[in-house]
Amino acid sequence: MAKLAGVSRTTVSFVLNDVQQMGISVETRDRVLLAARQLGYVPNAAARSLVSGATGTVAMIVPHNEHLQVDAFIPQMLAGVNETCHAHGYKVLFEPLVEASRPGGFLDLVDSRRIDGMIVLNVPRAEDVHLAHLAAEGFPLVVLGSNLDQHAGIYSIDVETREAARTATRHLLALGHRRIMHIGFASDEFHGVSERLYGYRDALREYGVEANPAWIAYANYSARSGYEAMQTMLARERGMTALFAGNDTIAFGAIAALRDAGLRVPEDVAVVGYDDIPLAAYASPPLTTMRTLPFEQGCASATLLLRLMAGERPAQLHSTGAVPLIVRASCGKSLEAVHD
């Protein structure tokens, strides 16, 4: 196996027993694992754990269990994490925070030595102090969806969330809209929700538009919650001509509520979503949205975590990517063109 991989027997032993802190690069580990697969080698996980102290398992932490039933971003992101980790011989433990009233509950996984590393997605603000504690102790940790000051010492993978929200809102403003609603995909206890709200407000200020509190509402991940949030806004104020939704699932629910209220999309209300989930292109009308590539984000976060578990400490703590606007029919024409 050493000859096939082009490395020493010692390096093969370190890789197959998952011995950390040996300065073995991800590329070298890949060659050894590929050689092992080609030769049909199947490691004894229990024996490897006894030898190295490693479990061969990483955890994927998400906010709440019920989100899996309604959210379209998490499954794609998890698929990226799972594919990348499995390719390197790691299993993925998917762990929702079912005890939201007990911040730091995920630390039990670390204390019990059940995992070798952790990826955390969109946890509430109450978890910031616990994440900082883990990072300070040197535990391999990646936060997915954050490049915030609160996570200054933590490795993270993110898209330019606030700028993406600005872009979505600017697009509606450029079409002539000035009464633009925003529905957050969850409550503002989550950083991702706040960052999109900040971007929305930034764009309104750029155009000299004062954000009306009546134009802002919060949903809870599901299309039903988007439907109900839109109903609430329509009940307290009419005359809004556009919506920037915190994610595509929320946008779908909001569009249904608009139609039930006798409003047409995009003729009466233009809609822009966020994420570009697979169904967005097949909505009626097809949804204009921001493309965040959740599968690729999952792959990138897992790759970074593997580097950290291999003992590497990349100089760049935070990696962010641009989010393109995908224009489809739901945003319609400019108001001037509609009224011609």
Residue frames as qw, qx, qy, qz and C-alpha x, y, z in Angstrom:
[[0.000, 0.886, 0.464, 0.000, 0.00, 0.00, 0.00],
 [0.327, -0.765, 0.104, 0.546, 2.88, 2.36, 0.83],
 [0.386, -0.119, 0.600, 0.690, 4.41, 1.76, -2.61],
 [0.187, 0.608, 0.685, 0.355, 1.09, 2.33, -4.40],
 [0.131, -0.939, -0.305, 0.090, 0.54, 5.60, -2.51],
 [0.526, 0.602, -0.144, 0.583, 4.17, 6.69, -2.89],
 [0.327, -0.781, 0.265, -0.461, 4.69, 7.24, 0.84],
 [0.135, 0.373, -0.857, 0.329, 6.44, 5.51, 3.74],
 [0.490, -0.313, -0.813, -0.033, 4.93, 2.67, 5.78],
 [0.206, -0.286, -0.546, 0.760, 4.91, 4.97, 8.78],
 [0.248, 0.098, -0.101, -0.959, 2.80, 7.52, 6.89],
 [0.514, -0.179, -0.702, -0.458, 0.38, 4.76, 5.87],
 [0.421, -0.314, -0.777, 0.347, 0.09, 3.68, 9.50],
 [0.031, -0.232, -0.319, 0.918, -0.54, 7.24, 10.67],
 [0.375, 0.015, -0.331, -0.866, -3.25, 7.81, 8.04],
 [0.557, -0.203, -0.748, -0.299, -5.06, 4.48, 8.51],
 [0.445, -0.390, -0.685, 0.425, -5.01, 4.89, 12.28],
 [0.058, -0.862, -0.298, -0.405, -6.02, 8.54, 11.93],
 [0.602, -0.436, -0.222, 0.631, -3.12, 9.78, 14.05],
 [0.145, 0.957, 0.191, 0.163, -3.28, 13.58, 14.19],
 [0.267, -0.927, 0.225, 0.135, -0.63, 16.31, 14.59],
 [0.779, -0.157, 0.438, 0.420, 1.84, 14.57, 12.28],
 [0.040, 0.646, -0.288, -0.706, 1.84, 17.27, 9.62],
 [0.359, 0.157, 0.838, 0.379, 0.41, 14.94, 6.96],
 [0.229, 0.194, -0.192, -0.934, -1.28, 16.98, 4.24],
 [0.701, 0.307, 0.367, -0.528, -4.81, 16.36, 3.00],
 [0.633, 0.560, -0.423, -0.329, -3.38, 15.44, -0.42],
 [0.163, 0.381, -0.902, 0.117, -1.13, 12.73, 1.11],
 [0.449, 0.057, 0.741, -0.497, -4.01, 11.35, 3.16],
 [0.721, 0.445, 0.022, -0.530, -6.11, 11.22, -0.02],
 [0.497, 0.505, -0.683, -0.176, -3.43, 9.16, -1.80],
 [0.053, -0.211, 0.929, -0.300, -3.17, 6.69, 1.07],
 [0.554, 0.224, 0.565, -0.570, -6.94, 6.30, 1.38],
 [0.686, 0.502, -0.243, -0.467, -7.28, 5.85, -2.38],
 [0.330, 0.412, -0.849, -0.011, -4.61, 3.14, -2.31],
 [0.282, -0.051, 0.840, -0.461, -6.41, 1.47, 0.59],
 [0.689, 0.358, 0.266, -0.571, -9.68, 1.41, -1.35],
 [0.600, 0.532, -0.506, -0.317, -7.96, 0.04, -4.46],
 [0.258, 0.304, -0.904, 0.156, -6.45, -2.77, -2.39],
 [0.648, -0.381, -0.568, -0.335, -9.74, -3.49, -0.64],
 [0.337, 0.014, -0.669, 0.662, -8.44, -2.53, 2.82],
 [0.442, -0.689, -0.350, -0.455, -11.19, -1.99, 5.39],
 [0.146, 0.392, -0.605, 0.678, -9.91, -0.51, 8.69],
 [0.462, -0.471, -0.734, 0.162, -11.19, -1.75, 12.01],
 [0.101, -0.752, -0.074, -0.647, -12.84, 1.37, 13.39],
 [0.719, -0.684, -0.083, -0.092, -12.86, 0.20, 16.98],
 [0.834, -0.171, 0.001, 0.525, -9.17, -0.72, 16.91],
 [0.387, 0.510, 0.083, 0.764, -8.26, 2.57, 15.21],
 [0.333, -0.815, -0.100, -0.463, -10.09, 4.50, 17.89],
 [0.821, -0.547, -0.033, 0.163, -8.20, 2.70, 20.64],
 [0.748, 0.070, 0.069, 0.657, -4.83, 3.34, 18.97],
 [0.299, 0.392, 0.136, 0.859, -5.30, 6.98, 18.01],
 [0.028, -0.409, -0.516, 0.752, -8.01, 8.31, 20.29],
 [0.272, 0.163, -0.309, -0.896, -9.90, 9.37, 17.16],
 [0.564, 0.256, 0.654, -0.434, -13.48, 8.33, 16.42],
 [0.203, 0.102, 0.762, 0.606, -13.59, 8.75, 12.63],
 [0.005, 0.724, 0.682, 0.097, -16.74, 10.82, 13.12],
 [0.104, 0.058, -0.056, 0.991, -17.53, 14.51, 12.68],
 [0.092, 0.594, 0.708, -0.369, -20.69, 16.26, 13.82],
 [0.036, 0.358, 0.386, 0.849, -22.96, 18.52, 11.79],
 [0.066, -0.446, -0.637, 0.626, -24.89, 20.81, 14.15],
 [0.066, -0.432, -0.455, -0.776, -28.09, 22.56, 13.00],
 [0.232, -0.306, 0.288, -0.877, -30.52, 24.69, 15.03],
 [0.608, -0.016, 0.502, -0.615, -33.68, 22.59, 15.43],
 [0.365, 0.031, 0.921, 0.132, -34.92, 19.15, 14.40],
 [0.465, 0.633, 0.556, -0.272, -38.18, 20.41, 12.88],
 [0.182, 0.737, -0.300, -0.578, -36.27, 22.44, 10.29],
 [0.209, -0.204, 0.888, 0.355, -35.44, 19.20, 8.48],
 [0.376, 0.473, 0.791, -0.096, -39.10, 18.76, 7.64],
 [0.303, 0.873, 0.344, -0.165, -39.46, 22.08, 5.84],
 [0.091, -0.835, 0.319, 0.438, -36.07, 23.57, 4.94],
 [0.860, 0.503, 0.067, 0.047, -34.60, 23.06, 1.46],
 [0.208, 0.847, -0.461, 0.164, -31.10, 24.46, 2.15],
 [0.533, -0.558, 0.610, -0.181, -30.00, 22.07, 4.90],
 [0.922, 0.091, 0.377, -0.002, -30.35, 18.78, 2.93],
 [0.677, 0.698, -0.096, 0.211, -28.21, 20.12, 0.05],
 [0.048, -0.820, 0.491, -0.289, -25.59, 21.45, 2.45],
 [0.731, -0.378, 0.542, -0.170, -25.53, 18.19, 4.39],
 [0.921, 0.357, 0.147, 0.057, -25.09, 16.24, 1.14],
 [0.439, 0.787, -0.328, 0.283, -21.92, 18.24, 0.45],
 [0.356, -0.661, 0.581, -0.313, -20.56, 17.65, 3.96],
 [0.885, -0.105, 0.422, -0.168, -21.43, 13.95, 3.83],
 [0.850, 0.517, -0.024, 0.100, -19.89, 13.33, 0.40],
 [0.277, 0.786, -0.448, 0.324, -16.63, 15.07, 1.28],
 [0.476, -0.559, 0.592, -0.333, -16.24, 13.44, 4.69],
 [0.939, 0.043, 0.316, -0.125, -17.07, 9.94, 3.42],
 [0.729, 0.636, -0.204, 0.150, -14.47, 10.32, 0.67],
 [0.173, 0.659, -0.589, 0.434, -11.88, 10.79, 3.44],
 [0.520, -0.043, -0.829, 0.200, -13.10, 7.92, 5.62],
 [0.073, 0.001, 0.549, -0.832, -15.18, 9.92, 8.09],
 [0.126, -0.572, -0.801, -0.123, -18.78, 9.37, 9.14],
 [0.086, -0.337, 0.014, -0.938, -21.08, 12.32, 9.76],
 [0.160, -0.454, -0.794, 0.371, -23.21, 12.57, 12.89],
 [0.093, -0.503, -0.318, -0.799, -26.15, 14.86, 12.17],
 [0.328, -0.373, -0.679, 0.540, -27.14, 16.57, 15.41],
 [0.120, -0.705, -0.296, -0.633, -30.02, 19.07, 15.67],
 [0.058, 0.156, -0.549, 0.819, -30.16, 21.27, 18.75],
 [0.408, -0.488, -0.711, -0.300, -33.31, 19.81, 20.27],
 [0.462, -0.648, -0.461, 0.393, -32.76, 21.55, 23.61],
 [0.275, 0.678, 0.118, 0.672, -32.88, 25.16, 22.54],
 [0.449, -0.853, -0.051, -0.261, -33.38, 26.19, 26.18],
 [0.772, -0.531, 0.210, 0.280, -29.93, 24.79, 27.08],
 [0.421, 0.856, -0.301, -0.013, -27.26, 26.74, 25.17],
 [0.017, -0.656, 0.751, -0.074, -24.03, 24.82, 24.70],
 [0.883, -0.074, 0.359, -0.292, -25.74, 21.44, 24.63],
 [0.844, 0.496, -0.205, 0.015, -23.63, 20.34, 21.68],
 [0.020, 0.729, -0.637, 0.249, -20.53, 20.52, 23.90],
 [0.815, -0.246, 0.465, -0.242, -21.57, 17.13, 25.29],
 [0.905, 0.424, -0.018, 0.034, -20.42, 15.60, 21.99],
 [0.378, 0.724, -0.462, 0.347, -16.96, 17.04, 22.51],
 [0.396, -0.584, 0.565, -0.427, -16.72, 16.22, 26.21],
 [0.896, -0.071, 0.384, -0.213, -17.76, 12.61, 25.60],
 [0.184, -0.499, 0.730, 0.429, -15.07, 12.24, 22.88],
 [0.682, 0.381, 0.614, -0.111, -17.66, 11.01, 20.37],
 [0.574, 0.798, 0.156, 0.094, -16.43, 13.25, 17.55],
 [0.691, -0.095, 0.118, 0.707, -13.14, 14.47, 16.05],
 [0.119, -0.031, 0.166, 0.978, -14.47, 17.76, 14.68],
 [0.172, 0.635, 0.667, -0.349, -17.60, 19.82, 14.24],
 [0.071, 0.250, 0.399, 0.879, -19.39, 21.91, 11.59],
 [0.037, 0.524, 0.627, -0.576, -22.02, 24.29, 12.93],
 [0.093, 0.403, 0.553, 0.723, -24.77, 25.84, 10.82],
 [0.241, -0.515, -0.243, -0.786, -26.70, 28.99, 11.72],
 [0.451, -0.398, -0.716, 0.356, -26.83, 28.53, 15.49],
 [0.194, -0.917, -0.305, -0.170, -28.54, 31.19, 17.64],
 [0.141, 0.793, -0.307, 0.506, -26.60, 34.08, 19.16],
 [0.701, -0.619, 0.238, -0.260, -26.72, 32.39, 22.57],
 [0.973, -0.025, 0.092, 0.211, -24.23, 29.81, 21.27],
 [0.426, 0.825, -0.239, 0.283, -21.53, 32.36, 20.32],
 [0.328, -0.754, 0.512, -0.249, -19.73, 32.14, 23.66],
 [0.868, -0.173, 0.464, -0.038, -19.62, 28.34, 23.50],
 [0.804, 0.555, 0.058, 0.207, -18.25, 28.36, 19.96],
 [0.154, 0.868, -0.365, 0.300, -15.55, 30.82, 21.02],
 [0.626, -0.561, 0.514, -0.170, -14.64, 28.54, 23.93],
 [0.934, 0.132, 0.320, 0.093, -14.24, 25.51, 21.65],
 [0.613, 0.733, -0.083, 0.284, -12.14, 27.45, 19.15],
 [0.138, -0.851, 0.428, -0.271, -9.90, 28.82, 21.91],
 [0.763, -0.374, 0.522, -0.072, -9.25, 25.26, 23.11],
 [0.036, 0.492, -0.755, -0.432, -8.14, 24.29, 19.60],
 [0.583, 0.229, 0.768, -0.132, -10.97, 21.88, 18.90],
 [0.141, 0.036, 0.662, 0.735, -11.45, 21.45, 15.10],
 [0.209, 0.649, 0.600, -0.418, -14.47, 23.63, 14.40],
 [0.115, 0.116, 0.464, 0.870, -15.96, 25.30, 11.32],
 [0.291, 0.537, 0.490, -0.622, -18.95, 27.63, 11.38],
 [0.253, 0.295, 0.707, 0.591, -20.92, 27.46, 8.14],
 [0.028, -0.776, -0.506, -0.377, -22.68, 30.70, 7.27],
 [0.364, -0.911, -0.118, 0.157, -20.75, 33.29, 9.27],
 [0.621, 0.289, -0.123, 0.718, -17.90, 35.74, 8.79],
 [0.281, -0.880, -0.214, -0.317, -19.00, 37.94, 11.66],
 [0.063, 0.669, -0.489, 0.556, -17.04, 39.85, 14.28],
 [0.749, -0.434, 0.284, -0.411, -18.65, 37.63, 16.93],
 [0.982, 0.008, 0.169, 0.086, -16.81, 34.67, 15.38],
 [0.207, 0.904, -0.369, -0.059, -13.50, 36.45, 14.87],
 [0.196, -0.581, 0.790, -0.008, -11.32, 33.58, 16.11],
 [0.717, 0.115, 0.665, -0.174, -13.28, 30.77, 14.48],
 [0.115, -0.129, 0.755, 0.632, -12.73, 29.23, 11.05],
 [0.491, 0.502, 0.500, -0.506, -15.77, 29.80, 8.85],
 [0.204, 0.155, 0.720, 0.645, -17.20, 29.34, 5.39],
 [0.229, 0.646, 0.483, -0.545, -19.81, 31.81, 4.21],
 [0.361, 0.570, 0.452, 0.583, -21.25, 33.72, 1.31],
 [0.120, 0.060, -0.125, 0.983, -21.44, 37.51, 1.33],
 [0.048, -0.555, -0.824, 0.104, -24.85, 37.45, 2.98],
 [0.012, -0.713, -0.288, 0.639, -25.34, 41.13, 3.68],
 [0.030, 0.403, -0.463, -0.789, -24.14, 42.12, 0.22],
 [0.006, -0.214, -0.905, -0.367, -26.42, 39.50, -1.35],
 [0.000, 0.684, 0.673, -0.283, -29.40, 40.99, 0.49],
 [0.003, 0.628, -0.074, -0.775, -28.36, 44.45, -0.73],
 [0.008, -0.152, 0.729, 0.667, -28.22, 43.13, -4.29],
 [0.008, 0.448, 0.887, 0.111, -31.68, 41.55, -4.07],
 [0.016, -0.769, -0.460, 0.444, -33.22, 44.73, -2.66],
 [0.065, -0.519, 0.307, 0.795, -31.33, 47.01, -5.06],
 [0.094, 0.129, 0.833, 0.529, -32.73, 44.99, -7.95],
 [0.010, -0.687, -0.726, 0.029, -36.27, 45.75, -6.82],
 [0.119, -0.760, -0.128, 0.626, -35.41, 49.40, -6.18],
 [0.144, -0.308, 0.547, 0.765, -33.88, 49.70, -9.66],
 [0.057, 0.383, 0.840, 0.380, -37.16, 48.41, -11.10],
 [0.175, -0.463, -0.188, -0.848, -38.91, 51.38, -9.52],
 [0.624, -0.548, -0.554, -0.061, -40.24, 49.83, -6.31],
 [0.047, 0.528, -0.398, 0.749, -40.13, 51.88, -3.12],
 [0.686, -0.352, 0.305, -0.559, -42.57, 50.00, -0.85],
 [0.627, 0.295, -0.721, -0.025, -40.61, 46.78, -0.45],
 [0.817, -0.480, 0.114, -0.300, -41.43, 44.16, 2.16],
 [0.336, 0.463, -0.804, 0.160, -38.98, 41.78, 3.82],
 [0.888, -0.352, 0.001, -0.296, -39.76, 38.47, 5.54],
 [0.091, -0.608, 0.779, -0.125, -36.91, 36.91, 7.53],
 [0.655, 0.080, -0.715, -0.229, -36.64, 33.14, 7.17],
 [0.605, -0.373, -0.646, 0.277, -36.63, 32.75, 10.99],
 [0.343, -0.914, -0.194, 0.096, -36.45, 34.96, 14.07],
 [0.316, 0.852, -0.279, 0.310, -33.70, 37.55, 14.42],
 [0.695, -0.616, 0.371, 0.011, -31.94, 35.46, 17.09],
 [0.858, 0.112, 0.349, 0.360, -30.09, 33.94, 14.12],
 [0.271, -0.544, 0.289, 0.740, -27.18, 35.83, 12.57],
 [0.266, 0.159, 0.726, 0.614, -28.19, 34.89, 9.01],
 [0.031, 0.782, 0.617, 0.082, -31.61, 36.51, 9.46],
 [0.227, -0.848, -0.092, 0.470, -30.11, 39.72, 10.85],
 [0.363, -0.318, 0.483, 0.731, -27.49, 39.97, 8.09],
 [0.197, 0.429, 0.715, 0.516, -30.18, 39.81, 5.39],
 [0.107, -0.882, -0.449, 0.098, -32.25, 42.41, 7.21],
 [0.338, -0.679, 0.139, 0.637, -29.19, 44.69, 7.44],
 [0.322, -0.022, 0.622, 0.713, -28.55, 44.32, 3.71],
 [0.073, 0.685, 0.678, 0.256, -32.19, 45.11, 2.93],
 [0.202, -0.903, -0.244, 0.289, -32.04, 48.26, 5.04],
 [0.425, -0.414, 0.346, 0.727, -28.67, 49.26, 3.52],
 [0.265, 0.278, 0.662, 0.643, -30.16, 49.20, 0.03],
 [0.049, -0.838, -0.538, -0.083, -33.22, 51.22, 1.06],
 [0.326, -0.794, -0.027, 0.512, -30.97, 53.89, 2.59],
 [0.419, -0.138, 0.498, 0.746, -28.89, 54.06, -0.59],
 [0.077, 0.464, 0.640, 0.608, -32.07, 54.98, -2.47],
 [0.111, -0.180, 0.192, -0.958, -33.29, 57.39, 0.20],
 [0.633, -0.356, -0.499, -0.472, -36.15, 55.12, 1.28],
 [0.294, -0.411, 0.618, -0.602, -37.04, 54.89, 4.97],
 [0.346, -0.074, -0.933, -0.069, -37.78, 51.33, 6.08],
 [0.588, -0.367, 0.008, -0.720, -41.26, 51.06, 7.53],
 [0.254, -0.245, 0.877, -0.327, -41.46, 48.55, 10.44],
 [0.739, 0.253, 0.372, -0.501, -44.81, 47.42, 9.02],
 [0.683, 0.560, -0.388, -0.264, -42.94, 46.14, 5.94],
 [0.243, 0.450, -0.839, 0.187, -40.86, 43.66, 8.00],
 [0.865, -0.276, 0.104, -0.407, -41.96, 40.30, 9.38],
 [0.073, -0.476, 0.875, -0.052, -40.39, 37.04, 10.50],
 [0.870, 0.032, -0.314, -0.379, -41.28, 33.51, 9.50],
 [0.610, -0.483, 0.612, -0.139, -39.99, 30.12, 10.71],
 [0.257, -0.317, 0.849, 0.336, -38.35, 28.26, 7.80],
 [0.388, 0.318, 0.861, 0.077, -41.51, 26.67, 6.34],
 [0.002, -0.298, -0.529, -0.795, -43.65, 27.77, 3.40],
 [0.332, -0.698, -0.629, -0.084, -46.62, 27.83, 5.79],
 [0.407, -0.626, -0.244, 0.619, -44.83, 30.31, 8.03],
 [0.201, -0.072, 0.337, 0.917, -44.08, 32.47, 4.98],
 [0.159, -0.521, -0.675, -0.497, -47.75, 32.33, 4.07],
 [0.406, -0.736, -0.513, 0.177, -48.79, 33.40, 7.57],
 [0.389, -0.424, -0.028, 0.818, -46.18, 36.17, 7.77],
 [0.067, 0.160, 0.465, 0.868, -47.43, 37.64, 4.50],
 [0.281, -0.651, -0.658, -0.256, -51.02, 37.45, 5.71],
 [0.438, -0.650, -0.354, 0.511, -50.01, 39.38, 8.82],
 [0.271, -0.233, 0.183, 0.916, -48.32, 42.12, 6.79],
 [0.064, -0.346, -0.603, -0.715, -51.23, 42.47, 4.39],
 [0.349, -0.687, -0.637, 0.011, -53.62, 42.75, 7.33],
 [0.379, -0.672, -0.223, 0.596, -51.74, 45.69, 8.87],
 [0.052, 0.688, -0.206, -0.694, -50.84, 47.59, 5.70],
 [0.734, 0.485, 0.453, 0.143, -51.58, 47.46, 1.98],
 [0.306, 0.942, -0.079, -0.111, -49.92, 49.12, -0.98],
 [0.444, -0.566, 0.614, 0.325, -46.55, 47.32, -0.89],
 [0.698, 0.604, -0.176, -0.342, -45.36, 46.50, -4.40],
 [0.624, 0.470, -0.616, 0.100, -42.41, 44.14, -3.83],
 [0.829, -0.518, 0.171, -0.121, -41.02, 41.49, -1.49],
 [0.377, 0.550, -0.726, 0.169, -37.50, 40.35, -0.68],
 [0.903, -0.349, -0.084, -0.237, -37.95, 36.99, 1.05],
 [0.386, -0.720, 0.574, -0.057, -35.31, 35.59, 3.42],
 [0.286, -0.230, 0.890, 0.272, -35.24, 32.30, 1.53],
 [0.299, 0.026, -0.670, -0.679, -37.02, 30.64, -1.37],
 [0.234, -0.351, -0.904, 0.068, -39.26, 28.45, 0.79],
 [0.007, -0.528, -0.443, 0.724, -40.57, 31.55, 2.55],
 [0.180, 0.283, -0.349, -0.875, -41.07, 33.18, -0.86],
 [0.235, -0.176, -0.874, -0.388, -43.25, 30.25, -2.03],
 [0.166, -0.530, -0.765, 0.327, -45.53, 30.62, 0.98],
 [0.005, 0.503, 0.138, -0.853, -45.70, 34.39, 0.61],
 [0.174, 0.100, -0.597, -0.777, -46.63, 34.10, -3.07],
 [0.221, -0.378, -0.888, -0.140, -49.51, 31.77, -2.16],
 [0.124, -0.595, -0.545, 0.577, -50.76, 34.29, 0.41],
 [0.053, 0.364, -0.198, -0.909, -50.56, 37.12, -2.13],
 [0.216, -0.099, -0.771, -0.591, -52.61, 35.12, -4.61],
 [0.226, -0.499, -0.827, 0.127, -55.21, 34.26, -1.99],
 [0.078, -0.601, -0.305, 0.735, -55.46, 37.99, -1.25],
 [0.503, 0.777, 0.376, -0.044, -56.21, 38.65, -4.94],
 [0.021, -0.871, 0.348, 0.346, -52.76, 40.02, -5.79],
 [0.899, 0.429, -0.015, 0.082, -50.81, 38.90, -8.84],
 [0.499, -0.631, 0.454, 0.384, -47.11, 38.08, -8.98],
 [0.455, -0.196, -0.180, 0.850, -45.35, 39.95, -10.52],
 [0.082, 0.626, 0.416, 0.655, -47.99, 42.36, -11.85],
 [0.405, -0.841, -0.168, -0.317, -49.06, 43.63, -8.40],
 [0.561, -0.748, 0.355, 0.006, -46.16, 42.45, -6.22],
 [0.627, 0.567, -0.527, 0.093, -42.67, 41.58, -7.47],
 [0.842, -0.503, 0.184, -0.067, -40.85, 38.85, -5.50],
 [0.466, 0.607, -0.617, 0.183, -37.17, 38.02, -5.02],
 [0.910, -0.401, -0.087, -0.051, -36.07, 35.02, -2.95],
 [0.080, -0.776, 0.614, -0.117, -32.76, 33.75, -1.58],
 [0.639, -0.307, 0.706, -0.006, -30.82, 30.46, -2.10],
 [0.548, 0.434, -0.513, -0.498, -31.98, 29.34, -5.57],
 [0.565, -0.112, 0.797, -0.183, -33.17, 25.93, -4.39],
 [0.195, 0.022, 0.856, 0.478, -33.95, 23.44, -7.20],
 [0.178, 0.635, 0.751, -0.036, -37.68, 24.23, -7.18],
 [0.025, -0.649, -0.089, 0.755, -37.13, 27.97, -7.69],
 [0.027, 0.250, -0.601, -0.759, -36.78, 27.67, -11.46],
 [0.168, -0.262, -0.881, -0.356, -40.04, 25.68, -11.66],
 [0.065, 0.459, 0.590, -0.661, -42.22, 27.89, -9.47],
 [0.161, 0.601, 0.608, 0.494, -45.15, 29.75, -11.00],
 [0.613, 0.755, -0.227, 0.046, -43.88, 32.24, -11.97],
 [0.825, 0.099, -0.287, 0.477, -40.22, 31.12, -11.89],
 [0.468, -0.853, -0.151, 0.178, -38.56, 32.77, -8.90],
 [0.355, 0.755, -0.299, 0.464, -35.92, 35.48, -9.11],
 [0.805, -0.591, -0.031, 0.048, -33.45, 34.68, -6.34],
 [0.024, -0.822, 0.566, -0.053, -29.89, 34.80, -5.00],
 [0.922, 0.153, -0.355, -0.009, -27.84, 31.65, -5.77],
 [0.408, -0.767, 0.447, -0.214, -25.94, 30.49, -2.64],
 [0.664, 0.371, -0.650, -0.005, -24.83, 26.97, -3.72],
 [0.680, -0.559, 0.319, -0.351, -25.47, 25.07, -0.46],
 [0.993, 0.038, 0.004, 0.115, -23.92, 21.80, -1.70],
 [0.600, 0.546, -0.244, 0.532, -20.68, 23.57, -2.55],
 [0.250, -0.723, 0.333, -0.551, -20.70, 25.36, 0.82],
 [0.902, -0.352, 0.175, -0.179, -21.06, 21.98, 2.51],
 [0.903, 0.261, -0.093, 0.330, -18.11, 20.56, 0.56],
 [0.304, 0.688, -0.282, 0.596, -15.96, 23.60, 1.36],
 [0.501, -0.665, 0.306, -0.461, -16.74, 23.51, 5.08],
 [0.976, -0.184, 0.118, -0.005, -15.98, 19.78, 5.28],
 [0.757, 0.451, -0.167, 0.443, -12.70, 20.23, 3.39],
 [0.002, 0.732, -0.337, 0.593, -11.65, 22.98, 5.80],
 [0.753, -0.515, 0.252, -0.322, -12.58, 20.83, 8.79],
 [0.979, 0.085, -0.034, 0.180, -10.52, 17.93, 7.44],
 [0.483, 0.607, -0.288, 0.562, -7.51, 20.25, 7.21],
 [0.342, -0.682, 0.337, -0.552, -8.01, 21.36, 10.81],
 [0.922, -0.301, 0.173, -0.169, -8.29, 17.76, 12.00],
 [0.883, 0.298, -0.120, 0.342, -5.06, 16.96, 10.14],
 [0.621, -0.496, -0.102, 0.598, -3.30, 19.57, 12.26],
 [0.356, 0.375, 0.251, 0.818, -3.20, 22.36, 9.70],
 [0.096, -0.732, -0.400, 0.543, -3.97, 25.94, 10.70],
 [0.424, 0.574, 0.390, 0.582, -4.68, 27.93, 7.53],
 [0.237, -0.085, -0.153, 0.956, -3.79, 31.62, 7.75],
 [0.312, -0.214, -0.288, -0.880, -7.20, 32.61, 6.37],
 [0.207, 0.113, 0.800, -0.552, -9.85, 32.21, 9.06],
 [0.494, 0.529, 0.460, -0.514, -12.85, 33.27, 7.00],
 [0.182, -0.009, 0.732, 0.656, -13.68, 32.32, 3.42],
 [0.416, 0.551, 0.415, -0.592, -16.57, 34.05, 1.66],
 [0.325, 0.176, 0.728, 0.577, -18.06, 33.76, -1.80],
 [0.251, 0.137, -0.131, -0.949, -20.10, 36.09, -3.96],
 [0.378, 0.383, 0.809, -0.236, -23.80, 35.38, -4.49],
 [0.010, 0.035, 0.525, 0.850, -25.12, 36.01, -8.01],
 [0.494, 0.326, 0.337, -0.732, -28.61, 37.29, -8.69],
 [0.176, 0.145, 0.897, 0.378, -30.64, 34.89, -10.87],
 [0.349, 0.257, 0.069, -0.899, -33.33, 36.92, -12.64],
 [0.070, 0.282, 0.927, 0.238, -36.56, 35.13, -13.53],
 [0.119, -0.519, -0.538, -0.654, -40.16, 36.14, -14.09],
 [0.405, -0.641, -0.618, 0.206, -41.27, 36.72, -10.48],
 [0.284, -0.447, -0.144, 0.836, -39.70, 40.19, -10.30],
 [0.369, 0.781, 0.503, -0.033, -41.55, 41.35, -13.42],
 [0.425, 0.585, 0.160, 0.672, -41.03, 44.58, -15.27],
 [0.185, 0.008, -0.306, 0.934, -40.39, 48.05, -13.89],
 [0.133, 0.580, 0.631, -0.498, -43.35, 49.87, -12.37],
 [0.198, 0.533, -0.185, -0.802, -43.19, 52.43, -15.17],
 [0.194, 0.134, -0.820, -0.521, -43.53, 49.69, -17.78],
 [0.008, 0.341, 0.925, -0.166, -46.37, 48.02, -15.91],
 [0.142, 0.663, 0.475, -0.561, -48.42, 51.21, -15.84],
 [0.026, 0.288, -0.464, -0.838, -47.83, 52.19, -19.48]]
